[in-house]
Amino acid sequence: MEYQTIKENGKVKFVVLPVNIFQAILDRLEDESDLRDIREVRSEPLYDQSEAENYIFMNPVKRERLERGWTQQKLANRIGVKQATVAKWEREGAVYRKTTRQKLAKVFGISEASFS
């Protein structure tokens, strides 16, 4: 579930959800499985606002690589490029060629649109 927290005095004061997710929760709240989902979310770690924003707006190649616990070298080996190429792809504002987007989507198992 995608969400963000806002803290005050070191304690979580608000949880921010995208409107469509919030509406879906409200629409389904009568179902007992939703209550289980809510309890499960309570046990997940909460992140402060700046940490959540840094993650949300992180370069997509870097984010996907870090989520899998891969080094730049490991990603480079999987795609067949040099580590320096991966470092270039992870720079802020990087733009990817169509063939690069296709390779990244395949290696990460996600949509090519994630790298647009």
Backbone bond lengths (Angstrom), bond angles and torsions (degrees), N, CA, C in turn:
res aa  C-N    CA-C-N  psi(-1)  N-CA   C-N-CA  omega(-1)  CA-C   N-CA-C  phi
1 M - - - 1.457 - - 1.525 107.72 -
2 E 1.299 116.71 135.83 1.453 123.05 -178.94 1.530 108.90 -90.15
3 Y 1.342 116.33 121.18 1.452 119.53 177.94 1.515 110.02 -155.77
4 Q 1.307 116.09 169.78 1.455 123.20 -179.31 1.522 107.33 -138.96
5 T 1.310 116.59 148.06 1.459 119.26 178.09 1.519 110.30 -115.25
6 I 1.312 115.37 152.16 1.462 122.27 175.05 1.517 106.54 -123.78
7 K 1.332 115.51 127.84 1.461 120.26 -176.25 1.520 111.57 -106.44
8 E 1.319 113.81 155.91 1.456 122.25 172.51 1.514 106.68 -139.57
9 N 1.313 116.42 127.05 1.465 121.99 -177.35 1.531 111.61 54.54
10 G 1.335 116.16 39.11 1.451 120.96 176.89 1.516 115.77 78.01
11 K 1.325 118.03 -0.85 1.465 120.88 -179.52 1.525 109.36 -116.39
12 V 1.320 115.32 145.35 1.462 119.92 179.73 1.526 108.89 -66.40
13 K 1.337 115.59 125.11 1.457 120.81 179.69 1.528 111.48 -107.40
14 F 1.348 116.81 -35.22 1.454 121.28 -178.55 1.526 109.55 -136.42
15 V 1.319 115.31 149.62 1.451 122.22 169.83 1.516 106.02 -117.83
16 V 1.328 116.63 124.78 1.458 121.89 -177.51 1.526 108.56 -104.00
17 L 1.331 115.19 124.73 1.464 122.08 178.99 1.517 109.24 -118.30
18 P 1.333 117.50 150.17 1.464 118.14 170.44 1.532 108.60 -60.88
19 V 1.317 116.88 145.38 1.460 122.17 -175.26 1.526 111.76 -55.84
20 N 1.330 117.35 -41.58 1.468 118.72 -177.31 1.527 111.74 -65.30
21 I 1.316 117.96 -35.31 1.465 120.80 177.38 1.524 110.02 -70.39
22 F 1.326 116.89 -43.22 1.461 120.89 178.50 1.529 110.34 -60.07
23 Q 1.325 116.89 -45.20 1.470 120.83 179.69 1.523 110.60 -63.14
24 A 1.330 116.26 -40.78 1.470 119.80 178.91 1.529 110.74 -63.08
25 I 1.318 117.00 -38.66 1.475 120.45 177.49 1.521 109.72 -64.53
26 L 1.318 117.44 -45.87 1.462 120.27 179.11 1.529 111.29 -61.10
27 D 1.333 115.55 -41.39 1.467 119.56 -178.97 1.528 112.05 -65.31
28 R 1.332 117.13 -31.39 1.459 120.99 -175.47 1.523 113.48 -100.92
29 L 1.295 119.53 -3.57 1.455 122.77 -168.87 1.525 114.33 -57.73
30 E 1.305 117.44 -20.65 1.457 119.52 -179.95 1.528 111.69 -70.83
31 D 1.298 117.98 -19.62 1.455 123.23 -178.33 1.532 109.89 -80.50
32 E 1.329 118.02 135.14 1.458 121.73 -178.86 1.525 112.85 -63.73
33 S 1.327 117.00 -27.94 1.461 119.09 179.81 1.528 110.52 -63.83
34 D 1.338 116.84 -28.93 1.459 120.03 177.54 1.516 111.06 -66.25
35 L 1.303 116.38 -37.95 1.456 119.20 178.29 1.525 110.24 -63.75
36 R 1.324 117.35 -37.95 1.469 120.51 175.42 1.525 110.19 -63.40
37 D 1.346 116.29 -42.86 1.471 119.94 178.63 1.519 110.98 -59.75
38 I 1.330 116.59 -43.04 1.462 120.88 -179.89 1.525 110.27 -63.12
39 R 1.323 116.44 -42.88 1.470 119.69 178.57 1.523 111.26 -63.63
40 E 1.329 117.15 -38.74 1.463 120.62 178.46 1.521 110.77 -64.25
41 V 1.315 117.53 -41.82 1.459 121.17 179.64 1.525 110.34 -62.11
42 R 1.322 116.61 -36.04 1.463 119.87 179.40 1.520 111.49 -60.87
43 S 1.332 117.88 -28.06 1.456 120.85 -179.04 1.532 112.57 -86.03
44 E 1.330 117.58 -10.54 1.464 120.88 178.75 1.524 109.54 -76.87
45 P 1.329 116.65 151.18 1.466 118.73 179.27 1.531 110.21 -66.36
46 L 1.304 116.45 143.79 1.457 122.07 176.69 1.526 108.44 -103.33
47 Y 1.301 115.96 144.83 1.451 121.04 -176.83 1.516 109.58 -115.69
48 D 1.332 115.55 147.58 1.457 116.57 178.68 1.530 109.38 -75.13
49 Q 1.298 115.73 165.84 1.460 122.09 -170.84 1.527 112.10 -58.60
50 S 1.322 118.35 -46.94 1.463 119.31 -176.62 1.523 111.00 -66.80
51 E 1.324 117.27 -37.06 1.454 120.72 177.88 1.533 110.42 -65.01
52 A 1.323 116.48 -42.97 1.471 120.59 178.47 1.521 110.74 -64.18
53 E 1.325 117.49 -43.34 1.465 120.90 179.97 1.527 110.84 -65.02
54 N 1.338 116.94 -41.29 1.469 120.00 178.16 1.518 110.56 -59.78
55 Y 1.320 116.10 -40.60 1.457 120.16 179.86 1.526 111.24 -69.19
56 I 1.323 116.64 -46.20 1.467 120.98 -177.79 1.524 111.24 -60.31
57 F 1.341 117.10 -40.91 1.461 120.99 -175.35 1.526 113.27 -97.62
58 M 1.324 117.20 9.65 1.462 121.47 178.94 1.526 110.08 -65.47
59 N 1.316 115.86 151.21 1.451 121.33 174.78 1.532 108.37 -51.71
60 P 1.340 118.30 131.76 1.466 120.42 -173.57 1.535 114.28 -63.40
61 V 1.325 117.48 -34.06 1.467 119.68 178.70 1.527 109.39 -66.46
62 K 1.314 115.79 -46.27 1.468 119.99 -179.63 1.529 110.79 -62.75
63 R 1.331 116.81 -44.20 1.464 120.77 -179.08 1.534 111.03 -60.54
64 E 1.313 116.53 -48.45 1.463 120.13 -179.64 1.527 111.11 -63.90
65 R 1.318 116.82 -40.14 1.460 120.91 179.53 1.527 110.84 -64.41
66 L 1.331 116.53 -46.05 1.467 120.53 -179.58 1.522 111.92 -65.57
67 E 1.332 117.33 -37.09 1.459 120.60 178.83 1.528 111.57 -60.20
68 R 1.311 115.79 -30.10 1.465 120.04 -179.26 1.530 112.19 -92.70
69 G 1.337 116.48 -5.64 1.462 120.34 179.61 1.520 113.00 74.70
70 W 1.326 116.50 24.00 1.460 121.02 -178.31 1.524 110.48 -90.92
71 T 1.321 116.33 147.05 1.457 121.24 170.09 1.525 107.83 -82.58
72 Q 1.314 116.15 166.80 1.467 119.13 174.84 1.528 109.69 -60.54
73 Q 1.317 116.63 -37.64 1.465 120.32 -179.73 1.531 111.57 -64.46
74 K 1.332 116.07 -40.96 1.467 119.31 179.74 1.528 110.53 -64.01
75 L 1.332 117.26 -43.01 1.465 120.04 177.33 1.526 109.74 -63.45
76 A 1.316 116.96 -43.03 1.464 121.01 179.33 1.524 110.35 -58.63
77 N 1.316 117.24 -44.20 1.471 121.14 179.11 1.524 111.21 -62.69
78 R 1.328 117.34 -40.18 1.465 120.79 -178.39 1.527 112.11 -67.00
79 I 1.331 116.79 -30.83 1.470 120.15 -177.68 1.531 111.42 -96.35
80 G 1.330 116.80 -23.30 1.461 119.96 -179.69 1.516 113.36 90.19
81 V 1.346 115.87 37.24 1.459 121.36 177.19 1.529 108.33 -128.75
82 K 1.319 116.03 176.48 1.467 120.85 177.54 1.528 109.78 -82.47
83 Q 1.320 116.03 156.02 1.473 121.55 177.39 1.518 110.46 -58.56
84 A 1.330 117.26 -36.64 1.471 120.97 -179.91 1.530 111.14 -62.23
85 T 1.326 117.07 -31.38 1.463 120.96 177.65 1.527 110.10 -66.97
86 V 1.341 116.47 -42.73 1.468 120.27 177.61 1.531 109.14 -62.52
87 A 1.330 117.40 -42.65 1.474 120.60 178.44 1.532 109.87 -58.80
88 K 1.316 117.58 -39.94 1.471 121.53 178.13 1.528 110.45 -64.67
89 W 1.335 116.68 -41.44 1.463 120.74 179.23 1.518 111.75 -63.92
90 E 1.332 117.43 -27.02 1.463 121.35 -176.25 1.526 113.39 -88.25
91 R 1.305 117.96 -0.53 1.466 120.31 178.70 1.524 110.53 -69.85
92 E 1.310 114.89 150.64 1.463 120.67 177.36 1.525 109.77 -60.52
93 G 1.317 115.89 133.33 1.459 121.22 178.03 1.518 114.67 78.69
94 A 1.337 117.36 11.82 1.466 120.22 -179.89 1.522 110.59 -60.62
95 V 1.322 115.42 142.69 1.465 122.57 177.27 1.522 106.41 -118.11
96 Y 1.333 116.55 136.25 1.455 121.15 -174.13 1.523 111.50 -112.82
97 R 1.320 115.92 138.46 1.463 121.06 173.24 1.531 108.65 -67.11
98 K 1.311 115.25 160.89 1.468 120.10 -179.58 1.532 110.92 -58.16
99 T 1.324 117.35 -44.59 1.472 119.27 -179.42 1.525 111.36 -64.40
100 T 1.322 116.84 -35.19 1.472 120.65 177.70 1.519 109.77 -66.86
101 R 1.350 117.08 -44.55 1.465 120.56 177.76 1.524 110.96 -58.84
102 Q 1.317 116.56 -40.27 1.464 120.91 179.60 1.528 111.03 -64.29
103 K 1.334 116.81 -44.81 1.465 120.68 178.83 1.522 111.37 -62.76
104 L 1.330 116.31 -44.26 1.466 120.57 -179.53 1.527 110.74 -63.62
105 A 1.325 116.18 -44.30 1.464 120.26 179.76 1.526 110.37 -60.66
106 K 1.315 116.37 -41.64 1.472 120.22 -178.90 1.526 111.29 -66.65
107 V 1.321 117.35 -47.68 1.468 120.19 -176.46 1.528 111.63 -66.78
108 F 1.343 117.65 -33.28 1.465 121.11 -179.92 1.529 112.17 -90.82
109 G 1.331 117.27 -15.00 1.450 120.13 -179.14 1.511 113.71 70.60
110 I 1.334 115.88 36.49 1.462 121.35 179.99 1.521 109.56 -131.39
111 S 1.325 115.30 177.32 1.459 121.23 -178.56 1.526 111.86 -69.63
112 E 1.321 115.16 141.96 1.465 121.43 175.69 1.534 110.95 -59.32
113 A 1.319 117.22 -30.59 1.466 121.81 -178.95 1.534 111.98 -62.14
114 S 1.314 117.84 -19.17 1.467 120.89 178.90 1.526 112.15 -63.90
115 F 1.326 116.51 -17.25 1.470 120.89 -176.59 1.526 112.07 -112.29
116 S 1.317 117.61 18.91 1.471 121.29 -179.71 1.507 110.92 -86.34
